[in-house]
Amino acid sequence: MANISKHDVELWIKTVATGEFHYKSVLGLQGKLDPRQDGKLRKIIHDLCKSGVCESVGRRDGFYRPIEDGVLPVDFSNLRPRDFPVVLPFDLRKYVFIYPDTTIIVAGSKSSGKTGFIYRCAELNWGNLNIKLLSNMEGGREQMYDRFKAMGMDLAELPRFIYPVTSSFHQYIKDVNTLYLIDYIDAPEGDDFYLIGAQIKQIDKKLQGLNSVAIIGLQKPSLRDTAFGGEQTLKVATLYVAMDSKKLKIVDAKVSADRKSHPKNMTWSFRYDAEGTDFLDIKLDYNQ
């Protein structure tokens, strides 16, 4: 097992932990600690408690919670419109309500269409929302140009809205009334998949108060609903979509557009056009 460092433990507590946690769950170490490592981890957390990063819950041994400093009470006197007017492929807004300051996750296996989904979001909302696409530029500028051109968008003539970004996406979340498209958060080397959930949490935190929404592409194993990073990637998403070849599924949605039914587990089949920028022959295969 890799060496357990104070820096990694502190980062996990500050960016991944939500509420109470057991010390053995830090960094996904449950069931992986030998006695020496267990003692080292307890010592690190004890030191972090002394420095104000976390505190013991008290009523149960081994349970802690992060300490949040400088928290101000929430002002509910000046509420904004509830709905963020983003248009989504597959007519998903018919089934899911989207509040401002929230994140949408599109978890896709290889060549499943997650990039096409994100590009299509840019096309569907162009002219109605301020759009920023943070892209790893996979495939290069020319391929990206051709894919957008197939949707009727000439990137050489439009105002520039695409930024080459491969990490620390939260640092670019700062504009109000903006649809952020992130393609995509790459899976880290080794076993540090928990860092994916940490990055999503950082993005979600930066959205608060901006009246903006982020649609985030993630990689996932084929035929599994959750992305690399597992359940940590589910926590803050207002909508979580999984894509496999010719299939799209709503894994979770926090708020249904129809209060009488919930869209969880709804699935659609589809096919790509030749350029991989449009979804054709869309068919609702399963509706609860």
Summary of the structure (lengths in Angstrom):
residues: 288
radius of gyration: 20.5
end to end distance: 43.7
largest distance: 62.4
contacts: 838
relative contact order: 0.16
helix: 29%
strand: 25%
